[in-house]
Amino acid sequence: MNGAIHTLTQRGTAIQELWGFGLDGNGQLGDNALIQRVRPTQVAMDVRVVAAGQYHSLIVKTDGSLWTMGDNEHGSSGTGRGPTVALQCKSSPVACRRLRRAVTTACS
């Protein structure tokens, strides 16, 4: 899945690992580093579906939970928190607690 400046890809059939690379200035890779990755780095496990937006990413895990990372300037993370400076970007995946049985997701 390609965002504007980053790429996320799944690997494996049983474990469903999520790997990412590219620019990460807003935390959209979810690896808690906020640096450019020129080689794939592991982001998460047990991932069913992934979506990459311009500056944020969404993950649906195999248990149906929705996770978000990256820019939240316009509430795109779905965490229910406003776009304050302290909460604007998340560099590691954060659970969207109100949505527990997600099947799919998309970003723009």
GIMO-V358756 format. One line per field, one symbol per residue. ss: DSSP state (@ for helix, = for strand, . for the rest). phi: phi as a letter, one per 30 degrees, with the letter a starting at -180 (. if undefined). psi: psi as a letter, one per 20 degrees, with the letter a starting at -180 (. if undefined). Layout:
ss: ???
phi: ???
psi: ???
This chain:
ss: .=...======.....======........=.....========..======...======....======.............@@@.========............
phi: .ccdbbbbbcbjccchdcbbajdbdciddicichbdccbebdcabhccbbbbcdbbbbbcdddidcbbajdbeciddidicdddedcdbccbebdcddccbdcbaabb
psi: ppahjrppqqpqhghmqpqqraqkijjihjjkhkrpoiqpqpgrrlpgqqqpagjrqqporijiqpqqqbpkhkjihjijqrlrghjgppiqpppnhioilqhrrqr.
